[in-house]
Every structure is written in C-alpha cells, then in structure tokens.
Amino acid sequence: MTLAQELAAWAAALRFEELPHETVRSAADRIVDTLGIALAARETDAAQAVAGVVRAWSGRAEATLVGEGAPSLPAAAAAFYNGTCAHALDFDDTHLPSVAHPSASLVPALLAQSEACGADGRSLLTALVAGYEIYARLAMAQYDPQLRNSIFFEHGLHATSIIGTVAGAAACARLRGLDADGIMHALAIACSMGSGLVEANRSGGSVKRMHCGWAAHGAITAADLAANGLTGPPSVLEGRFGFFEAYCRDRWRADAVLDGLGTHWETPRIFFKLYPCNHFTHAIVDAALALCAQGIEADAIEHVLIGTATASHRTIGNPIEQKRHPHSPYHAAFSGPFVFATAMVGGGGLGVGFDDFTEAALADARRIRLAERTDVVADAACDAVFPEQFPAIVTVQLRDGREITERVMANRGGGGRPLTREELQRKTEMTAGTPRARRLLEAAATLDRAGGPGALFAAAAE
C-alpha cells in the first residue's frame, strides 16, 4: 500500500476503546484550550474580516461560530471562522520538534464536522486523535534533523496550515463514516488544497492569522468532495509529483510517516502554550518566575544575560536594540528582553498575560529599564536540546554583587512537564473568562458520553 493508503486504513480501523486514557484526555483538553483561545480572539482584525466573509456566504445552518449558542452556517464556513480565531493570538499548541501547531486547524474542523454529521462525543474524540497522530507524522516527515528546522519553513511555507488541511481531511472523512478508501481520497484531495506562506512573519500583515481557518475549511471541503465521489491519487504523498516531492524535493523522511503509528501516541506530547507570546520566550518566563520565587526584585538587577538556542536568538534577541524597545504589542511578544522584564515586574495569567502586551505595557518604565539592561546570546547548551525543547539559561547580576543563574532546559506543557488541571483552568479563565472556563471544562469532562459537541458550544456562548 502507499503511504496515504496506510494512514487511511489505520484511521478507519481506529476504535475509541483502543485509545489510552491519557491520549483521550489530552484531546479533550485541547478542545477546551482551543475554544478558549478562539473566544479571546474574536475581536482581532483577522477574525472580524473572516466573520464578514462567512456571514455573507450564508447557507445551511450546520455548525456553530464560537461564542454563539447554536449552528448558523455551513460546517466549512464555521470552521474557517473558528480556525482563524484559534490561531489569531499565537497562543495555540505546538508539536516539537516539527514546530507546527495542530489544534488550531484540527479542533475547529472536527467540531464543525461533528455538528454537521451528528457524530457523538466518542466518535469526535476518536477522529480528533486520528487527526493529531497523522498530523504529527506528516510534520515530522518534513523536519530535517540535521538542519533542526522545518523544510517547509525554509521554503517560506507554513507547515501548520498545509499539514493541518491534509490531516484534518483524513479525520473529517473518518468522522463522517467514510471507509479507508474514502479517507484516502479525502487526504489526497486535501494535498491539493493546503496553503500558507510565512512572509507575514518577516514583513507584516495579518493574513497568517487566517491560515488555520482556511486549513479547517479545506479539510471539511476535501472530506465533502470525497464523500461525493471526487478521487485523489493514492501515491499523493510519495509520488514523483506528490506532496512531499513538491514541497521538500528529496529532503523528506518517508519512515517518519508511519513511525510508531498506533503504538506511540504523539497527542499527549504536543506542548500547550502557557503564555501568550512567542514559544521561544516561555523558558525565559519560567526562569524569571524562579528568580521571583527567591525574592529577587526587578529593580535589584544590574544586568541580565539570556542564553538561548541559535535559532531562537534570531527571533527573540536580534536586533537587540529593537528587542529592548519593541515598537508594537505584537513585536513585544517576540522580544526576549521585554518578556523577561514583564515576568520580573509581575505579569498576568500564569506569569505573563494578555494585558502585558498592550501599548500601556510598552510604556511601562520599569519594564523598559530592565529590558535595556538585558542581552540575549546563542548558547551551545541550549542548541544541544533544540528544537525538542526551547530552553533558556538566564544569569542575573545583582546590584549587591551576587550572580544567580536559572537553567530551564525543558518547557512546561508537554510530555515531560505536562500541563496540570489547575494550569489548564487558569489559562482558560484568562482566555474565556472564569464562568465559561468552568463550563467548558465540565462539558469536556463528559464529552465521551455526550451526543455531540453541543454542550461545548453552549458552554462557550455569551
């Protein structure tokens, strides 16, 4: 069989009873996390733009827009909006070392598909896990261990959305009851749909925020087309003119596509984001919180040296003067010096929150003074574990002459340091508000016994 046929056959045969409890719980937690983030992002420019488009499309009321209590639009349109919201704040989860973000496309697609076809909670969770597992393996196939980077990203392509379309299509096809052949065709059709360029990361624009929404839209559309008889090439992944050849040439790893499928579960290993800023800065926040726990105050620090991986340094530490004086709230979220200073002066949420990336926060003299005393350098010890982790080694020189170093070599939120129930609740309270967070967590806890996702959307409604 071809790679697409192998993946499809596995997805078709997967049963809820075979899934480890930890994997099921992780999938349910990611639904809560994604819906919370989407709720927080509804007022962003990207979400408003997509809302205007999909409402104008109109159509059959199959699926619910996040924040509303009942279906109002076709499934693909609702997934487009919800997926845009889920990715708009860069707060969605991350698979390492591929550095791709699965939930922002998979969760909106599967929720909308579930509503449209009347699937129950167990079917939803099973299909979602299938989507995560396929996603992780496609993402790893285009990851170069020697380069320690995504081949897609090296070519300016957004792996998150391109792979999200393909894995999402297979999961949606599984959810709507297609057999292995139908799932294969949905996956193959989706390979002609995935898109996304990352130039916006470099020179601006809000288009990247809708990439996962478009991926969710494409996933449902591909499954619909397969269900209606459209077909795709079985060799779509490894073929001469197929997916990986087109995007990676000969720099992809075929063995990664099926590696551990059904025995090694990637879903619980995907990292939740605890802070609403670039993931490379998260270990810096943890180091700052450890210093605060020792009674160190921001004003007592004479100088800060942040060691990070070389690849991270390019994003959060260079050019250093711009990172010390970020020119916008969005830019501040990619600044090692500003994020460290924010955590030291007392940020919101779990250590750094949404209110720490505003114009008012940028004008805070205490943060800027500490950021001005901060340097960021590439560190060999950090390079050794990157990108399996995004580490930081932070050394502070105190005015009293003491020197203290905090080493954070493993990130919170992943397999080695999983998110606690309290942390998930606190994060969801930050994104969705306390009453809705509690309702969402309660609905997710009984999803495996529910008739569908209706209680989740009801919990997320105003």
C-alpha positions in Angstrom: 0.0 0.0 0.0 1.0 3.6 -0.5 1.6 5.9 2.5 -1.8 7.6 2.1 -3.5 4.2 2.0 -1.6 3.1 5.1 -2.7 6.2 7.0 -6.3 5.9 5.8 -6.5 2.2 6.7 -5.2 2.9 10.2 -7.6 5.8 10.7 -10.6 3.8 9.5 -9.8 0.9 11.9 -9.1 3.0 15.0 -11.6 2.5 17.8 -12.2 4.6 20.9 -11.7 1.6 23.2 -8.1 1.2 21.9 -7.1 4.8 22.8 -5.0 5.3 26.0 -6.8 7.3 28.7 -4.1 9.9 28.7 -4.4 10.4 24.9 -8.2 10.8 25.1 -7.9 13.3 28.0 -5.2 15.2 26.1 -7.5 15.6 23.1 -10.4 16.8 25.2 -8.2 19.3 27.0 -7.0 20.6 23.6 -10.7 21.2 22.6 -11.1 23.4 25.8 -7.8 25.2 25.1 -8.6 25.9 21.5 -12.1 27.1 22.2 -10.8 29.4 25.0 -8.2 30.9 22.7 -10.8 31.4 19.9 -13.1 33.2 22.3 -10.3 35.6 23.2 -9.5 36.3 19.6 -13.0 37.2 18.3 -12.2 41.0 18.2 -9.0 40.7 16.3 -8.9 42.2 12.8 -8.5 38.8 11.2 -11.5 37.3 13.0 -13.7 40.3 12.1 -12.6 40.1 8.4 -13.4 36.4 8.2 -16.7 36.8 10.1 -17.8 39.3 7.5 -16.9 36.9 4.7 -18.5 33.8 6.0 -21.7 35.5 7.1 -22.1 36.9 3.6 -21.7 33.3 2.3 -24.7 32.3 4.4 -26.0 28.7 3.6 -27.4 25.8 5.6 -27.1 26.1 9.4 -24.9 23.1 10.2 -22.3 24.4 12.6 -21.7 27.0 15.3 -19.5 30.1 15.4 -17.5 30.1 18.7 -19.3 32.4 21.2 -22.7 31.7 19.7 -25.0 29.0 21.1 -26.5 27.4 18.0 -25.5 26.4 14.4 -25.8 29.2 11.9 -23.6 28.5 9.0 -22.3 25.6 6.8 -19.6 23.5 8.5 -16.8 24.6 6.3 -17.7 28.3 6.8 -17.9 27.9 10.6 -14.6 26.1 10.7 -13.0 28.9 8.7 -14.0 31.4 11.3 -13.3 29.3 14.3 -9.9 28.2 13.0 -8.9 31.8 12.3 -9.8 32.7 15.9 -7.9 29.7 17.2 -4.6 30.8 15.6 -5.0 34.6 15.7 -3.3 35.1 19.0 -0.3 32.7 18.5 -1.5 31.0 21.7 -2.3 27.6 20.2 -0.3 24.4 21.0 2.9 23.3 19.4 4.3 20.0 18.2 8.0 19.6 18.7 10.5 19.3 17.1 8.5 20.0 14.0 7.4 23.4 15.4 3.9 23.1 13.9 0.6 23.9 15.6 -2.1 21.2 15.2 -5.1 22.2 17.2 -6.0 25.5 15.5 -6.9 23.7 12.4 -7.9 20.2 13.6 -10.3 21.2 16.5 -12.4 23.7 14.5 -12.6 21.3 11.6 -13.6 18.3 13.7 -16.1 20.3 15.8 -17.9 21.6 12.8 -17.8 18.3 11.0 -19.2 16.6 14.1 -22.1 19.1 14.3 -22.9 18.7 10.5 -23.0 14.9 10.6 -24.4 14.4 14.0 -21.4 12.5 15.4 -21.3 11.7 19.1 -18.6 12.6 21.6 -16.7 9.3 21.3 -16.6 9.5 17.5 -15.4 13.1 17.7 -12.6 12.3 20.1 -11.5 9.2 18.1 -11.4 11.2 14.9 -9.6 14.0 16.6 -6.9 11.7 17.9 -6.5 10.2 14.4 -6.0 13.7 13.1 -3.4 14.6 15.7 -1.4 11.3 15.1 -1.5 11.8 11.3 -0.6 15.4 11.6 2.4 14.7 13.9 3.9 12.2 11.4 3.4 14.3 8.4 5.0 17.2 10.3 8.0 15.0 11.3 8.4 13.8 7.7 9.3 17.3 6.6 11.5 18.0 9.6 15.3 17.9 8.9 17.2 16.6 12.0 20.5 17.9 10.7 19.2 21.3 9.9 17.0 21.2 13.0 14.2 23.0 11.2 11.2 22.5 9.1 11.9 22.1 5.3 8.6 23.8 4.7 9.6 26.8 6.7 13.0 27.0 5.0 11.0 27.4 1.7 8.7 30.1 3.2 5.8 27.7 3.6 3.5 27.5 6.6 3.7 23.8 7.6 1.0 24.4 10.3 -1.8 25.1 7.8 -0.6 23.0 4.9 -0.4 19.8 7.0 -3.5 20.8 9.0 -5.6 20.6 5.8 -4.3 17.1 5.0 -4.6 15.6 8.5 -7.9 17.4 9.1 -9.4 16.0 5.9 -8.5 12.4 6.9 -10.0 13.0 10.4 -13.2 14.6 9.0 -13.6 11.8 6.5 -13.2 9.3 9.3 -15.8 11.2 11.4 -18.4 11.3 8.7 -18.1 7.5 8.3 -16.1 7.1 5.1 -14.2 3.8 4.7 -10.5 3.5 4.3 -10.7 4.2 0.5 -12.8 7.3 1.1 -10.4 8.6 3.8 -7.5 8.1 1.4 -9.3 10.1 -1.2 -10.1 12.9 1.2 -6.4 13.1 2.3 -5.3 13.0 -1.3 -7.7 15.7 -2.4 -6.6 17.9 0.6 -3.0 17.7 -0.7 -4.1 20.0 -3.5 -5.7 22.5 -1.1 -3.2 23.2 1.7 -1.7 26.6 1.6 0.1 29.3 3.5 3.2 31.5 3.3 5.1 32.8 6.3 6.3 36.1 4.7 4.0 37.9 7.1 6.2 36.8 10.0 9.0 38.8 8.4 7.4 41.9 6.9 3.9 42.2 8.4 0.3 41.7 7.5 -2.5 39.8 9.3 -3.0 37.1 6.7 -1.2 34.4 8.7 -3.9 34.6 11.3 -6.4 33.1 8.9 -4.2 30.2 7.7 -5.6 27.6 10.2 -9.1 28.7 9.5 -8.6 28.1 5.8 -7.0 24.8 6.6 -10.1 23.8 8.6 -12.3 24.9 5.8 -10.2 22.9 3.3 -10.3 19.8 5.5 -14.1 19.7 5.6 -14.3 20.6 1.9 -12.0 17.7 0.9 -14.0 15.3 3.0 -17.2 16.5 1.4 -15.7 16.1 -2.1 -14.5 12.6 -1.3 -18.0 11.7 0.0 -19.4 12.9 -3.2 -17.2 10.9 -5.4 -14.1 13.0 -6.2 -10.9 11.0 -6.1 -7.3 11.6 -5.5 -4.0 9.8 -6.4 -3.1 7.0 -3.9 0.6 7.9 -4.3 -0.1 11.6 -3.4 2.4 11.7 -0.5 5.4 10.0 -2.0 4.7 10.2 -5.8 7.0 11.9 -8.3 4.6 14.9 -8.5 3.2 14.4 -5.0 3.0 16.3 -1.8 6.5 15.8 -0.3 8.3 15.9 -3.6 6.6 19.2 -4.4 7.3 20.9 -1.1 10.6 19.2 0.0 12.2 17.6 -3.0 14.4 14.8 -1.7 14.7 16.3 1.8 11.8 14.4 3.5 11.8 11.2 5.5 9.3 8.5 4.4 9.9 6.4 7.5 8.5 9.2 9.7 5.1 9.0 8.2 4.3 5.6 9.7 6.7 5.6 12.6 5.0 4.3 15.7 1.5 4.8 14.3 -1.0 3.2 16.7 1.7 2.3 19.3 3.4 5.6 20.1 0.9 8.3 20.8 2.1 11.8 19.9 -1.1 13.6 21.1 -0.1 14.0 24.8 3.4 15.1 23.7 2.1 18.3 22.0 3.0 21.3 24.0 0.3 23.6 25.4 1.3 27.3 25.5 1.2 28.8 28.9 2.0 32.3 27.9 0.5 34.5 25.0 3.9 35.2 23.5 6.4 33.5 21.2 7.1 30.0 22.4 10.9 30.6 22.3 10.4 33.1 25.2 8.5 30.7 27.5 11.5 29.2 29.3 12.6 32.8 29.9 9.4 33.4 31.7 9.9 30.3 33.8 13.4 31.4 34.7 12.1 34.8 35.8 9.4 33.3 37.9 12.0 31.1 39.6 14.0 34.3 40.4 10.9 36.0 41.8 10.3 33.0 44.0 13.7 33.5 45.5 12.7 37.1 46.4 14.7 38.7 43.6 13.1 42.0 42.5 13.4 43.7 39.1 15.0 46.9 40.5 17.7 44.8 42.2 19.1 43.5 38.9 22.1 45.3 37.3 22.4 43.1 34.2 20.7 40.1 32.6 22.2 37.6 30.2 19.8 35.3 28.4 21.3 32.3 26.7 19.0 30.6 24.1 19.3 28.4 21.1 20.8 30.0 18.0 17.6 29.7 16.0 15.6 31.2 18.9 18.1 34.0 19.2 17.4 35.2 15.7 13.7 35.5 16.6 13.8 36.9 20.2 17.2 38.5 20.6 18.2 40.2 17.3 18.5 43.0 16.6 19.0 43.6 20.3 18.1 47.3 20.4 14.7 46.6 18.8 14.1 43.8 21.2 14.9 46.1 24.1 12.4 48.7 22.8 9.6 46.8 21.0 7.7 49.0 18.6 4.3 47.3 19.0 2.5 44.9 21.3 2.9 42.1 18.7 6.6 42.8 18.4 6.9 42.7 22.2 5.6 39.1 22.2 8.8 38.2 20.2 11.2 40.0 22.5 13.3 38.1 25.0 14.3 41.2 27.0 10.7 42.6 27.2 9.2 39.2 28.1 11.8 38.6 30.8 11.2 42.1 32.2 7.5 41.7 32.2 7.6 38.4 34.1 10.0 40.0 36.7 7.8 43.0 37.4 4.8 40.8 37.8 2.8 39.7 34.7 -0.7 38.4 34.5 -2.2 35.0 33.8 0.2 32.2 34.6 3.2 34.6 34.6 2.6 36.7 31.5 -0.9 37.6 30.3 -2.7 39.4 27.5 -2.6 42.7 29.4 1.2 42.6 29.3 1.2 43.1 25.5 -0.5 46.4 25.1 0.6 50.0 24.4 0.3 50.7 28.1 2.7 47.9 28.9 5.2 49.1 26.3 5.3 52.4 28.1 6.0 50.9 31.5 9.3 52.4 32.6 10.2 49.5 34.9 10.0 47.0 32.1 11.9 49.1 29.7 14.7 49.9 32.2 15.2 46.2 32.8 14.9 45.3 29.1 17.7 47.9 28.4 20.0 46.0 30.8 19.3 42.7 29.1 21.5 40.9 26.5 20.5 37.7 24.5 23.1 35.3 23.2 23.2 32.0 21.5 24.2 29.2 23.9 25.7 25.8 23.0 23.9 24.0 25.8 20.6 25.3 24.5 21.5 24.3 20.9 22.1 20.8 22.1 18.4 20.2 23.1 16.7 22.5 20.5 14.1 22.0 19.0 13.0 19.1 21.1 12.8 21.9 23.7 13.0 25.7 23.7 15.4 26.2 26.6 16.9 29.3 28.3 19.8 29.9 30.7 19.3 33.2 32.5 22.0 34.8 34.5 21.4 37.9 36.5 24.0 40.2 38.1 22.5 41.9 41.2 23.4 45.3 42.5 24.7 43.7 45.7 27.3 41.8 43.7 25.6 38.4 43.7 25.2 36.4 40.5 22.3 33.9 40.1 21.7 31.5 37.2 18.4 29.8 36.4 18.5 27.0 33.8 15.2 25.9 32.2 16.1 23.2 29.8 12.6 21.6 29.4 9.4 23.5 28.7 6.2 23.2 30.6 3.0 22.0 28.9 4.5 18.9 27.1 5.0 15.3 27.8 7.9 15.7 30.2 6.3 18.6 32.2 2.6 18.3 31.3 0.0 21.0 31.9 -1.7 20.5 35.3 -5.5 20.7 35.6 -5.1 23.9 37.6 -2.9 25.4 34.9 -5.4 24.5 32.1 -8.2 26.1 34.2 -6.2 29.2 34.8 -5.3 29.6 31.2 -8.9 29.0 30.1 -10.0 31.6 32.6 -7.6 34.1 31.0 -8.9 33.4 27.5 -12.6 32.6 28.1 -13.4 34.2 31.5 -14.0 32.3 34.7 -17.6 31.2 34.3 -17.1 30.0 30.7 -13.9 28.3 31.6 -15.6 26.2 34.3 -18.5 25.3 31.9 -16.1 24.3 29.1 -14.1 22.1 31.4 -17.2 20.4 32.7 -18.5 19.8 29.2 -15.2 18.4 28.0 -15.0 16.0 31.0 -18.2 14.3 29.8 -17.6 14.5 26.1 -17.0 10.8 25.8 -20.6 10.3 27.0 -22.2 13.2 25.1 -24.3 13.0 21.9 -22.1 15.6 20.2 -20.3 18.9 20.8 -23.4 20.9 21.5 -22.6 21.3 25.3 -19.2 22.7 24.4 -20.6 25.4 22.2 -23.3 26.1 24.8 -20.6 26.5 27.4 -18.7 28.9 25.2 -21.7 31.1 24.4 -22.2 34.5 25.9 
